[in-house]
Amino acid sequence: MLRSKAFSLLKPIPLMSGQSNLAYEFIHPAIASHGHCCHRRSVDYRQRYKTHPSSAGGRTISAPQTKVMAEEELPGVLILDIGGTHGVLENLAALLKKHFRLITMKEFLQNKKEMSKKIQSIFVFECRPTIDRELLESLPNLKVIGNSGVGVNHLDLKMISSFGVKVTNTPHAVADPTADIGMALMLASARRLVEGCQIAVSPDTKYFAVDWLGVEVTRATLGIIGMGSIGYRVAQRARAFDMRILYHNRNRRRKEEEEAVGAHYCEKMEDLLQQSDFVMLVVNLTPETHKLIGKKELGLMKPTATLINISRGAVIDQDALVEALQNKVIRAAALDVTYPEPLPRDHPLLKLNNIIITPHIGTATVQAIRMMAEEAITNMLAVLNGQPIPNHGRRRATWAFGK
Ligand SMILES: O=CC(=O)O
């Protein structure tokens, strides 16, 4: 019961006009002024949630309890990689501060003896920083690492778990914006949007659209590899384009879920590759999915097909992709992820004209950054309070690795 109430905190609730909460601080003024976009209600977790239900917009929400803790009593969170010059990231720190005593890496290194005892959690923003054995050895009270983002391939889960530390991620916050980027890449590649922009601003005004024709997404076949919450959101969007939707996944979705988006299951990935006009990769990076798409798989795709990757770069064998694009084995590729990130400026992928590359921006939205932080905070506090992680263990589970 508590679990479902706590999870309801994660669902979008329309922001009321005049509502003063943290969610509001995180919205770009241009969006906030319209007052119609959906955001989750921000809750002060210093007020422990022994909850009573109330209703907002037909949904049950949990009202926080009253006790507010002093800063010194708050659990310490070490923050990694909150850099940048944007107000959004400062707001992120402000959001964490409402629930934790914030300790920056600089502060920790300056006063290791005192700080190391206070740190009970680590907040990881962006997937770049690594957490090594040495850091873990110096934090005797560490209980949880809250990863802000769904992919945790940058963390050594086995090593972290051996310290009795849990790792949580944020699949709910990332699903919609990442699915949006998948659709954006598919449409941009199909209609050669980037080339179009370049031509429109080039000094040569005599151009003919017939020289760079695109292909249509509407009624084409989309093959989704990886039908987790992001893949499913892609299918929901693709349905609006009357696309024929195929999917391949370790586990087949329930019949009602397939029917709701009109998706057909391909037990064999090969069948999906052979039939699809657009193949979208939405899997987690694991040893099983490392270089899942190589020369053989690219060879199975139609010469008119486009490969889109919104998961992790290493899911594709990039050398094989370069060769396939150079030899027109497939029509085009559109990647939000590569390895490494960014690619070296002389990388052969950057020299091709049948590719679009974006710099890993699947969750780079004002809303997603805030929602990821809130989801991570909810997870970290659940672990620290000895409570179940909201929605953990369901199909679209928040991961919680470790003992
Ligand atoms: O790449 C983004 C994420 O892992 O959420």
The ligand as an SDF file (V2000), in Angstrom:
LIG
                    3D

  5  4  0  0  0  0  0  0  0  0999 V2000
   21.2140    8.2970  -21.0210 O   0  0  0  0  0  0  0  0  0  0  0  0
   20.4010    8.5900  -20.2260 C   0  0  0  0  0  0  0  0  0  0  0  0
   20.0170    7.7550  -19.1410 C   0  0  0  0  0  0  0  0  0  0  0  0
   20.6790    6.7500  -18.8840 O   0  0  0  0  0  0  0  0  0  0  0  0
   19.0140    8.0610  -18.4950 O   0  0  0  0  0  0  0  0  0  0  0  0
  1  2  2  0
  2  3  1  0
  3  4  2  0
  3  5  1  0
M  END
$$$$
